[in-house]
Amino acid sequence: MEIIYITDIHDDLKRLRQVLLNSRPDLFIISGDLIYKAFFTDKLLYEFVYIQEEFFSYLIQNDIQGTPSELAISINRMPENYPIEFKKKANDYLNLFQKASENMKAKYQLLKKLVDKYSTAELIVLPGNYDLDLQFTALYLFDLHKKCRTIDGIKFCGYGGAPIATSGIPEMVSVIFYEYIIDGKIYSEPQTFLESSNADIVLLHNPAYGTLDKLSSFGRVGSHGIRNYIDNHQPALVLSGHVHSDYGIMKIDQTICINPSNFGKVDSLSGHETGGYFCRINIDNNEKVKVKSVKLHRAIDKNILDVAEFNIEPDLTIHSNVLNKEEYDKLGGFVK
């Protein structure tokens, strides 16, 4: 089986079309952060974010549990309990919240139309922290969040989202990443789900702890529960995204982990990230599911560049073959 794996496309449908036109895999996987901006204009986005952040701050300062949208609903019901200027902001926020949800659903519809037009391959998608729950969108048939699907005898199981509040995204209809550590004990829904799945290939947005999950300014941000699952069950392949800067291919005992980095262009704390990266993965499932090879590509300037190829031995030794030295040097390596 040949898989095209893309993550963090962040609204970049133009480059996605380019990949669809130039690829004929058996399966396309898009692993979260399909959206970048919930509005089609920056003006509305800034208005939404301004009120959202103000309401978040109010909740924290007053030790109130809940979300900005829940606060806005409460303000509408009992305006006398809140600062007088909050009443108009609550109405504005709820109107913008609804508009954002409608815009995002329209974007998912565009993505589906694009895939329907230019690809005949199977499709699997996951929501990321920039996404709505895909069950309420045009992509619901392809959504693998907390689900499993068997294709050509290979069992794929997925868990989307990430444990982070994402500014500018309607929080009440986004995916919640249910994992907590209380008194040193991990309570992890993704771990519980995956332990019952018997997956060959695990699809994630948020990575497992210690697997391509390091942010330069925060340290490791991956899921401890998912890491426990990998250590105990050793699926053949784990695909993740979310952390754009900690990309690569690595092995954890008998598991191959891959994060190709972001596909869509984004602005982050580390600066502008031009992206364009994705992987072509070849799977052998004659007797047991094995990763045979991984090819790293970059979509840039209307071209698909072959960056490097990684052949994987039965003992999971990874052999690198650099195909475009200039592009590969920009990454500073890919095998971890």
C-alpha positions as CSV (number, residue, x, y, z in Angstrom):
1,M,0.0,0.0,0.0
2,E,1.2,3.5,-0.8
3,I,0.1,6.3,1.5
4,I,0.5,10.0,1.0
5,Y,0.7,11.5,4.5
6,I,0.1,15.3,5.0
7,T,-0.4,17.2,8.2
8,D,-1.2,20.8,9.2
9,I,-2.4,22.0,5.8
10,H,-3.7,25.2,7.4
11,D,-6.0,26.3,4.6
12,D,-3.3,25.7,1.9
13,L,-5.7,24.1,-0.6
14,K,-3.8,25.5,-3.6
15,R,-0.7,23.3,-2.7
16,L,-3.0,20.4,-1.7
17,R,-4.4,20.5,-5.2
18,Q,-0.9,20.3,-6.6
19,V,-0.2,17.2,-4.6
20,L,-3.5,15.6,-5.6
21,L,-2.8,16.2,-9.2
22,N,0.7,14.7,-9.1
23,S,0.0,11.6,-6.8
24,R,-1.9,8.4,-7.3
25,P,-1.6,6.6,-3.9
26,D,-3.9,4.0,-2.4
27,L,-4.7,6.3,0.5
28,F,-4.5,10.0,1.4
29,I,-4.1,10.8,5.1
30,I,-4.5,14.4,6.4
31,S,-3.8,14.6,10.1
32,G,-5.2,17.7,11.6
33,D,-5.1,21.5,11.4
34,L,-7.0,21.6,8.2
35,I,-7.9,25.2,9.0
36,Y,-5.7,28.2,9.8
37,K,-8.1,31.1,10.0
38,A,-11.8,30.8,10.9
39,F,-12.7,33.9,9.0
40,F,-12.2,35.0,5.5
41,T,-11.2,38.5,6.6
42,D,-8.5,39.5,9.1
43,K,-10.8,42.3,10.5
44,L,-13.4,39.8,11.8
45,L,-10.7,37.5,13.0
46,Y,-9.1,40.2,15.1
47,E,-12.5,41.2,16.5
48,F,-13.2,37.6,17.5
49,V,-9.7,37.0,19.0
50,Y,-9.8,40.3,21.0
51,I,-13.0,39.4,22.8
52,Q,-12.1,35.7,23.1
53,E,-8.8,36.6,24.9
54,E,-10.5,39.2,27.1
55,F,-13.1,36.6,28.2
56,F,-10.4,33.9,28.7
57,S,-8.6,36.4,31.0
58,Y,-11.8,37.2,32.9
59,L,-12.4,33.5,33.5
60,I,-8.9,32.9,34.8
61,Q,-8.7,36.0,37.0
62,N,-12.1,35.1,38.6
63,D,-11.3,31.4,38.9
64,I,-14.3,30.5,36.8
65,Q,-14.5,27.2,34.9
66,G,-15.7,27.3,31.3
67,T,-15.1,28.8,27.9
68,P,-15.5,32.3,26.5
69,S,-18.6,31.2,24.6
70,E,-20.1,29.8,27.9
71,L,-19.3,33.1,29.6
72,A,-20.9,35.0,26.8
73,I,-24.1,32.9,27.2
74,S,-24.1,33.5,30.9
75,I,-23.6,37.3,30.4
76,N,-26.7,37.4,28.1
77,R,-28.8,35.6,30.8
78,M,-27.6,37.5,33.8
79,P,-26.0,40.8,32.6
80,E,-26.3,42.3,36.1
81,N,-23.6,39.9,37.4
82,Y,-20.9,41.2,35.0
83,P,-19.2,44.5,34.0
84,I,-21.7,46.6,32.0
85,E,-19.5,46.8,28.9
86,F,-19.6,42.9,28.7
87,K,-23.2,42.8,27.5
88,K,-22.4,44.2,24.0
89,K,-19.2,42.1,23.8
90,A,-21.1,39.0,24.6
91,N,-23.6,39.6,21.8
92,D,-20.7,40.4,19.4
93,Y,-18.8,37.3,20.5
94,L,-21.7,34.9,20.0
95,N,-22.5,36.4,16.6
96,L,-18.8,36.1,15.5
97,F,-18.7,32.5,17.0
98,Q,-21.6,31.5,14.8
99,K,-20.0,33.1,11.7
100,A,-16.6,31.4,12.4
101,S,-18.3,28.0,12.6
102,E,-20.1,28.6,9.3
103,N,-16.9,29.7,7.6
104,M,-15.0,26.7,8.8
105,K,-17.7,24.3,7.6
106,A,-17.6,26.1,4.2
107,K,-13.8,25.5,4.1
108,Y,-14.3,21.8,4.9
109,Q,-16.8,21.6,2.1
110,L,-14.2,23.1,-0.3
111,L,-11.6,20.6,0.8
112,K,-14.0,17.7,0.2
113,K,-14.8,19.0,-3.3
114,L,-11.1,19.3,-4.1
115,V,-10.4,15.7,-3.1
116,D,-13.5,14.4,-4.9
117,K,-12.4,16.2,-8.1
118,Y,-8.8,15.3,-8.2
119,S,-8.3,12.0,-6.4
120,T,-9.8,8.5,-6.6
121,A,-7.8,7.3,-3.5
122,E,-9.3,6.5,-0.1
123,L,-9.2,9.4,2.3
124,I,-8.7,9.6,6.1
125,V,-8.7,12.9,8.0
126,L,-8.3,13.9,11.6
127,P,-9.2,17.2,13.3
128,G,-6.4,19.2,14.9
129,N,-6.5,22.1,17.5
130,Y,-7.4,24.5,14.7
131,D,-10.5,22.5,13.7
132,L,-14.1,21.9,14.5
133,D,-15.3,18.4,15.4
134,L,-15.5,17.0,11.9
135,Q,-18.6,15.0,12.7
136,F,-20.5,18.3,12.0
137,T,-18.9,19.0,8.7
138,A,-18.7,17.7,5.1
139,L,-15.8,15.5,6.1
140,Y,-17.6,13.4,8.6
141,L,-17.4,10.2,6.5
142,F,-13.6,10.4,6.4
143,D,-13.1,11.4,10.1
144,L,-11.1,8.9,12.2
145,H,-11.1,10.7,15.5
146,K,-11.8,8.0,18.2
147,K,-12.5,5.5,15.4
148,C,-10.8,2.7,13.5
149,R,-11.0,1.7,9.9
150,T,-9.5,-1.3,8.0
151,I,-8.2,-0.8,4.5
152,D,-6.6,-3.7,2.6
153,G,-6.2,-5.6,5.8
154,I,-4.5,-2.8,7.6
155,K,-6.2,-1.4,10.7
156,F,-6.0,2.4,11.1
157,C,-7.0,4.0,14.4
158,G,-7.0,7.7,15.2
159,Y,-7.2,10.3,17.9
160,G,-7.2,14.0,16.9
161,G,-7.0,17.3,18.7
162,A,-4.3,18.7,21.0
163,P,-4.2,19.8,24.6
164,I,-4.1,23.5,23.9
165,A,-6.6,26.4,23.5
166,T,-6.2,27.8,20.0
167,S,-6.9,31.5,19.7
168,G,-9.4,32.4,16.9
169,I,-11.1,29.0,16.8
170,P,-14.7,28.5,18.2
171,E,-13.8,26.6,21.3
172,M,-17.2,24.9,22.2
173,V,-17.3,23.0,18.9
174,S,-13.6,22.0,18.7
175,V,-12.1,18.6,19.7
176,I,-11.1,18.2,23.3
177,F,-8.0,16.2,24.0
178,Y,-9.0,14.4,27.2
179,E,-5.7,13.8,29.1
180,Y,-4.8,14.9,32.6
181,I,-2.1,14.2,35.2
182,I,-3.4,14.5,38.8
183,D,-1.1,13.7,41.7
184,G,1.3,11.9,39.3
185,K,-1.4,9.7,37.8
186,I,-2.3,9.9,34.1
187,Y,-5.9,10.0,33.0
188,S,-5.8,9.6,29.3
189,E,-8.7,9.0,26.9
190,P,-6.4,8.5,23.9
191,Q,-4.5,5.8,25.7
192,T,-7.7,4.0,26.8
193,F,-9.1,4.2,23.3
194,L,-5.9,3.0,21.6
195,E,-5.4,0.1,24.0
196,S,-8.7,-1.4,22.9
197,S,-8.0,-0.8,19.2
198,N,-5.3,-3.3,18.2
199,A,-4.2,-0.8,15.6
200,D,-1.5,-1.5,13.0
201,I,-1.2,2.2,12.2
202,V,-2.0,5.0,14.6
203,L,-3.0,8.4,13.4
204,L,-2.6,11.4,15.7
205,H,-2.5,15.2,15.5
206,N,-0.8,15.6,18.9
207,P,2.3,13.4,19.1
208,A,3.3,10.9,21.8
209,Y,5.6,12.2,24.5
210,G,9.3,11.9,23.4
211,T,8.3,11.3,19.8
212,L,8.8,14.4,17.6
213,D,7.1,16.6,20.2
214,K,9.7,19.2,21.3
215,L,9.1,22.9,21.1
216,S,12.2,25.0,21.6
217,S,10.5,27.4,24.0
218,F,8.4,24.9,26.0
219,G,10.1,21.5,25.9
220,R,8.2,18.3,25.2
221,V,4.5,18.7,24.7
222,G,3.4,15.2,23.6
223,S,0.9,12.8,25.2
224,H,2.2,10.6,28.1
225,G,-0.8,8.3,27.7
226,I,-0.1,7.7,24.0
227,R,3.5,7.1,24.8
228,N,2.5,4.5,27.3
229,Y,0.4,2.8,24.6
230,I,3.3,2.8,22.1
231,D,5.7,1.3,24.6
232,N,3.3,-1.4,25.6
233,H,1.7,-2.3,22.2
234,Q,4.3,-1.3,19.6
235,P,2.1,-0.6,16.5
236,A,3.9,-0.7,13.2
237,L,3.6,3.0,12.5
238,V,2.6,6.2,14.3
239,L,1.8,9.3,12.2
240,S,1.6,12.7,13.9
241,G,1.9,16.4,13.4
242,H,1.1,19.5,15.4
243,V,4.7,20.3,16.3
244,H,6.0,21.8,13.1
245,S,9.6,22.2,14.2
246,D,10.3,18.7,15.6
247,Y,9.9,16.8,12.3
248,G,11.5,13.6,11.2
249,I,11.4,9.8,11.3
250,M,12.4,7.7,14.3
251,K,11.9,4.3,15.8
252,I,10.7,3.4,19.3
253,D,11.5,-0.3,19.8
254,Q,9.3,-1.9,17.0
255,T,7.4,1.3,16.1
256,I,8.2,3.8,13.3
257,C,7.1,7.4,14.1
258,I,6.8,10.1,11.4
259,N,6.1,13.8,11.4
260,P,6.9,15.4,8.0
261,S,6.4,19.0,9.4
262,N,3.7,21.4,8.4
263,F,2.3,21.5,4.9
264,G,0.6,24.9,5.0
265,K,2.2,28.2,5.5
266,V,1.9,29.6,9.0
267,D,3.3,32.4,11.3
268,S,4.5,31.0,14.6
269,L,6.6,32.1,17.6
270,S,9.7,31.1,15.7
271,G,8.8,33.1,12.6
272,H,7.2,32.4,9.2
273,E,7.1,28.7,8.4
274,T,6.8,28.2,4.6
275,G,6.0,24.5,4.9
276,G,5.1,22.3,1.9
277,Y,6.4,19.0,3.4
278,F,4.7,15.7,3.1
279,C,5.6,12.0,2.9
280,R,5.0,9.1,0.6
281,I,5.0,5.9,2.7
282,N,5.1,2.3,1.3
283,I,3.6,-0.4,3.5
284,D,4.1,-4.2,3.2
285,N,1.2,-6.1,4.7
286,N,1.7,-9.5,3.1
287,E,2.2,-11.2,6.5
288,K,2.7,-8.5,9.1
289,V,2.3,-4.7,8.6
290,K,5.8,-3.2,8.0
291,V,7.0,0.2,6.8
292,K,9.2,-0.5,3.7
293,S,10.2,3.0,2.7
294,V,9.4,6.7,3.3
295,K,10.0,9.4,0.8
296,L,10.0,13.1,1.9
297,H,8.7,15.6,-0.6
298,R,8.2,19.4,-0.7
299,A,5.5,21.2,-2.6
300,I,6.9,24.6,-3.5
301,D,6.6,27.1,-6.5
302,K,4.2,24.8,-8.4
303,N,6.7,21.9,-8.2
304,I,6.9,18.7,-6.2
305,L,10.5,18.3,-5.0
306,D,11.9,14.9,-4.0
307,V,13.9,15.7,-0.9
308,A,15.1,12.4,0.5
309,E,14.2,8.7,0.7
310,F,14.5,6.4,3.7
311,N,14.6,2.7,3.3
312,I,13.7,0.6,6.3
313,E,15.2,-2.8,7.0
314,P,13.3,-5.6,8.8
315,D,15.1,-4.7,12.0
316,L,13.9,-1.1,11.5
317,T,17.4,0.2,10.7
318,I,16.8,3.4,8.6
319,H,19.0,4.1,5.5
320,S,18.9,7.6,4.2
321,N,19.3,8.7,0.5
322,V,19.4,12.4,0.0
323,L,17.8,13.4,-3.3
324,N,18.0,17.2,-3.0
325,K,20.9,18.3,-0.9
326,E,19.9,22.0,-0.8
327,E,16.4,21.2,0.5
328,Y,17.6,18.5,2.9
329,D,20.2,20.8,4.4
330,K,17.5,23.3,5.2
331,L,15.9,20.7,7.5
332,G,19.2,19.9,9.2
333,G,18.5,16.2,8.9
334,F,15.4,14.1,9.2
335,V,16.3,10.8,10.9
336,K,16.2,11.1,14.7
